[in-house]
Amino acid sequence: MTFRVILRKDVIYKNNTSPLCLLFFHDNRKKSVGLGVSVVRSCWDAQAQRVTDDCPDGAEIKFQITIN
């Protein structure tokens, strides 16, 4: 089983943030679960699958991702 944290670019909230989701891959099937955390698009590094270092609430968001 593999998993990735992704930013849902197709959903944009009124405060200009997008939600983070956890994708599970198992036996050629994909399951998406929302983490309940939203991030400004410029603060998300898709290659590293994490919040960038210059994000104002980066430590809090990283903590919420780890807890979920």
N, C-alpha and C positions, 0 to 999 in steps of 0.2 A: 504494500500500500504506500502510495506517495501522496503528498499534500503540498499545496502552495497557498500563500496569502496573496490575493489580488485586489486591485482597486476597481470597482465597478464604474467604468467610464460612461456607461450608458445612463446612469442615474446621477442627477445633480440636484442637490437640495437648494433651498432658498438662500442659505448662508454660504453658497458656493463651495460646498464640500461634497464628497462622494463616499459611499460606504465601502468598508473592507469586508471581504468574504474569504472563507477558507474553502478551497477546492480539494476534494478527496478523489483519488483515482485508484480503482481496484477492479481487476478483471474486465478491462475495457469499458468500465462504467464510471461516470463522473457525477459527483454529488456536491452541491454548493450549500454552505451554511453561512449565514450572516453573523458577523462578530459583534454587531451593535456599536461599532466605532466608525466614525466618519472623519475623513482627512481632506485637506485642501490638496488638489491635484499636484501642485508644484512641490509639495512636501513628501511625495511618494516616489521611491526609487523602484521601478518595476524589475530591473535586472537583479538587484539584491533582495527584493521582496521585503523591504522594510522602509521605515520612515527615515528621511534624510536627517543629517546632523544639524542643519540650520533651521529645522522646524521649531516654532516657539513652544509647542506642547509635546515635543518629541518624546521626552521621558515618560510622560503620563500615557501617551498612546502606546508606546512599546510595552509598558506595564500591563495595560488592558489587553493587548494582543496575547501576551504571555499567560495571563490569567485564564482567558477564554480557551 
